Structures are given as C-alpha cells and as structure tokens.
C-alpha cells in the first residue's frame, strides 16, 4: 500500500471483505447468543437504526470527505482516474473510525448491547456498500438493481458536475439536491 494512494494488493483488497464479513457475523452471533432475551427487540431496532444510518453516513463521507478533505480527496481523485484499481480506505482506518466514532460513543451513552447492535447495523451497511461498490466497478450482471447502481455511479465518475454521491441509494442525493444532470458519456 502506498501512503499517497491507498491501492491494495489483491490479497489486502479481498481481506477487507472477509474481515468485515467476519465482524458482522461475530457481532450478530454475540448479540443473539449472549444478549439478554428481554432486549432482543431493542437490539434489533438499534441494528436497523445502524443500518439505516449508514446510508446518510455513506453520502456524507463521499460528498464531504472523499470530495473535500485531503488526503482522502487525493485518494478518491485517483479512484476516479482509475476506477478499476484496487483503491479503498485502508481497513485499519475504517475499522478504527467505526470503533471510535460509533461504538465508543454509543457505549458511553447507553449500554453494551445497544452499542453492539448499533455498530452491527452500521458494519452491515458498510459491508453492503463495499460489496456494491466493488460490483459496480468489477462485475457484469443482468441484475436490474446493480445495473441502475452502475449507471448512477458511472454518471458520478463521468460527469463534470458534482453530485451523485450515493453508491447504494439515490435517496440522500435527492434529499440534498445533488442528483446532477445526466452525462452524455456512457459509464466509465
């Protein structure tokens, strides 16, 4: 990995999917097996809240951090120049941020079960995002949902106008008026 551009080896790139997948499974198992039965509904609702909160976090990170703050903007610019390159946020950085900005504050404001459930939902959202973003750039599919995501994200990459920051959903782009204008160019 290069500090100036977080391009990963194939093994490190794939490990990100595996590590986050394992984290989601272990956290879900922990909540199911060790969590108090009387808090199962609350834990489910906190997990859903975490999953739904990921959508606005995804939008905000893409718009404000990846298109605004260095060194992330430089990394993301490189992703725009080379969309098939194995460039992503280093796992240690994303994991540390989720722990510091989601789990710890939730733990301090609530309890272990709430913090774990909220973090589980957010981790699941992040995993869905990473798989979706990978699929957008590397898979060929007849799946209608994926084709729409590929088209939308292709417009984000091709357009001279800022916008289309949602990868898994257009919802927040519509809410914040960042849908942009259709590009004449095809995908990438």
C-alpha positions in Angstrom: 0.0 0.0 0.0 1.2 3.5 -0.9 0.6 6.4 1.6 -0.1 8.7 -1.3 -2.8 6.4 -2.8 -4.3 3.5 -0.8 -4.1 1.0 -3.6 -4.2 -2.5 -2.1 -2.7 -5.8 -3.2 -5.3 -8.3 -4.3 -5.0 -10.2 -1.0 -5.4 -7.0 1.1 -8.3 -5.8 -1.0 -10.1 -9.2 -0.6 -9.2 -9.3 3.1 -11.3 -6.2 3.7 -14.5 -8.1 2.6 -13.6 -11.1 4.7 -12.7 -9.1 7.8 -15.9 -7.1 7.7 -18.0 -10.1 6.9 -16.5 -12.0 9.9 -17.0 -8.9 12.1 -20.7 -8.7 11.1 -21.2 -12.5 11.7 -19.4 -12.5 15.1 -21.2 -9.4 16.3 -24.6 -10.8 15.3 -23.8 -14.1 17.0 -22.6 -12.3 20.1 -25.9 -10.4 20.3 -28.0 -13.5 19.6 -26.2 -15.8 22.0 -25.1 -13.5 24.8 -27.6 -10.7 24.6 -30.4 -10.5 27.2 -33.5 -12.1 25.7 -35.7 -9.3 27.0 -33.6 -6.8 25.0 -33.8 -8.7 21.6 -36.4 -6.3 20.1 -34.4 -3.3 21.2 -31.2 -4.8 19.8 -33.0 -5.5 16.5 -34.3 -1.9 16.3 -30.8 -0.5 17.1 -29.3 -2.7 14.4 -31.8 -1.4 11.9 -31.1 2.1 13.1 -27.4 1.5 12.4 -28.1 0.0 9.0 -30.3 3.0 8.0 -27.8 5.5 9.4 -25.1 4.1 7.2 -26.9 5.5 4.1 -26.6 9.1 5.3 -23.0 8.4 6.5 -22.1 6.9 3.1 -23.5 10.0 1.4 -21.8 12.4 3.8 -18.4 10.7 3.7 -18.4 10.6 -0.1 -19.5 14.2 -0.5 -17.7 15.9 2.3 -14.6 13.8 3.0 -13.8 12.0 -0.3 -14.5 15.0 -2.4 -13.4 17.6 0.2 -10.6 16.7 2.7 -7.0 15.7 2.0 -5.6 13.1 1.8 -8.9 11.4 1.2 -9.7 13.7 -1.8 -6.4 12.8 -3.4 -7.1 9.1 -2.9 -10.6 9.5 -4.3 -9.4 11.5 -7.3 -7.1 8.6 -8.1 -10.1 6.3 -7.9 -11.9 8.5 -10.4 -8.9 8.4 -12.7 -8.5 4.6 -12.4 -11.9 3.2 -11.3 -10.9 -0.5 -11.7 -7.8 -0.1 -9.5 -8.0 -1.7 -6.1 -8.2 1.6 -4.2 -10.2 1.8 -1.0 -9.9 3.2 2.5 -7.4 1.1 4.5 -9.2 -1.4 6.7 -7.3 -0.3 9.8 -8.5 3.3 9.2 -12.2 2.4 8.5 -12.3 -0.1 11.4 -10.7 2.4 13.9 -13.1 5.2 12.8 -16.1 2.9 13.3 -14.9 1.9 16.7 -14.0 5.4 17.8 -17.0 7.3 16.2 -19.8 4.8 16.6 -19.1 2.0 19.1 -17.4 4.0 21.9 -19.9 7.0 21.8 -22.8 4.5 21.8 -21.3 2.6 24.7 -20.8 5.8 26.7 -24.4 6.9 26.0 -26.1 3.6 26.5 -25.1 0.1 27.3 -23.0 -2.7 25.7 -26.0 -4.3 23.9 -27.1 -1.0 22.3 -23.6 -0.1 21.3 -23.0 -3.6 19.7 -26.4 -3.6 18.0 -25.9 -0.1 16.5 -22.4 -1.0 15.4 -23.6 -4.2 13.9 -26.1 -2.4 11.7 -23.5 0.2 10.7 -21.0 -2.5 9.9 -23.6 -4.4 7.8 -24.3 -1.2 5.9 -20.6 -0.6 5.3 -20.2 -4.2 4.1 -23.1 -3.8 1.7 -21.6 -0.6 0.4 -18.1 -2.1 -0.1 -19.6 -5.1 -2.0 -21.9 -2.9 -4.0 -19.0 -0.5 -4.9 -16.8 -3.4 -5.9 -19.6 -4.9 -8.0 -20.2 -1.6 -9.7 -16.7 -1.4 -10.9 -15.8 -5.1 -11.5 -18.9 -7.2 -12.2 -21.0 -7.7 -15.3 -24.6 -8.6 -14.4 -28.1 -8.6 -15.7 -29.4 -7.7 -12.3 -31.6 -4.6 -12.7 -30.7 -3.1 -9.3 -27.0 -3.4 -10.0 -27.3 -2.0 -13.5 -29.1 1.1 -12.1 -26.3 1.5 -9.5 -23.6 1.1 -12.2 -25.3 3.7 -14.4 -25.7 6.1 -11.5 -22.2 5.7 -10.3 -20.9 5.9 -13.8 -22.6 9.3 -14.1 -20.8 10.3 -10.9 -17.4 9.3 -12.4 -18.1 10.8 -15.9 -19.8 14.0 -15.1 -18.1 17.3 -15.0 -20.8 18.4 -12.5 -20.5 17.5 -8.8 -23.1 15.1 -7.5 -24.5 11.6 -7.4 -22.6 10.7 -4.2 -24.9 7.9 -3.1 -23.5 4.5 -4.1 -26.1 2.1 -2.7 -29.0 4.6 -2.9 -30.0 7.9 -4.6 -32.2 8.8 -1.6 -29.8 11.4 0.0 -28.8 12.8 -3.4 -32.5 13.6 -3.9 -32.9 15.0 -0.4 -29.8 17.3 -0.7 -30.3 18.2 -4.4 -27.1 16.6 -5.6 -28.6 14.5 -8.4 -26.7 16.4 -11.1 -27.5 16.4 -14.8 -27.3 13.4 -17.0 -23.9 13.0 -18.7 -23.5 12.4 -22.4 -20.8 9.8 -21.7 -21.6 6.2 -21.0 -20.4 4.5 -17.8 -16.7 5.0 -17.2 
